[in-house]
Structure formats: C-alpha cells, structure tokens
Amino acid sequence: MDRPKGYKIGIYRDGKIKENKMKFGDYVQIEQKRYGVENEMYTHKVINVLMSNNYVDIPVQTPAKETLHKELVPVLSCICCGVDEKKVLHYKETDCKGE
C-alpha cells in the first residue's frame, strides 16, 4: 500500500484499518463555544495522534474539559495557538478540520 510519509495506521478491534490524515505539526480548526453570538473556529497545532476514549467535546466550552466516552476513537493531542500553548488537550479527529 503506497501512502504519503507521516501517515499513521490505527487498527481497530474489529480488524479494520484506518489511516490518520493528521500528523505532528499540522494545523487544525476546532469550534469554540461563544455565548450570544456565533461560535468561533480557533487554530490548534497537532502534537500527537493516538487512540483514546478521553477527549474534549465540541464545541469547546470554557474551561475546556476532557470527558470519558465509551469507545476508543482516533484523537489529536493539540495546543491552542496564541492562547495557551502550554496546555495539551485531546480532540476527536473527526471534530477537527484541517487547514
């Protein structure tokens, strides 16, 4: 199977193979909750890609809080660019929009 460099493969319990499109250094847009007006998209930088059941629900509330879910899914470890670049949070890959 020919795939671009940097792509990682995750294997699920049912034997299906999924390729992650995001990798270290990519930028993604994640929806942030705003009260009284439209939600806003913030830029985050991907630090790691992993499988987890602990991630932040979208849209992100203030303060952002990771919650446990029933199933393992691909998640991205991200930092919010220009806001808090020391705090790493996990977001479900399907909730993130690539730039």
C-alpha angles and dihedrals in degrees: 000000000000115000136158119271115268097034114129128206124223120195117208126211092256089059097252117140121221127187118216113226094198124074141171112306097022120129121228136183117234124188116244123199116245122184120230095005139055118298116260132226115232125197116241131183119227114236101171143356119220145144115261145145093214114084144128116272118234131271090046112234125207114285096031110231130186116225132194118249132189101247136050113244135170108274134184123224104219144174122213107242115235094359111066112347094173097061116081117199132178121238129184109257093229090057092058124084117209121229 
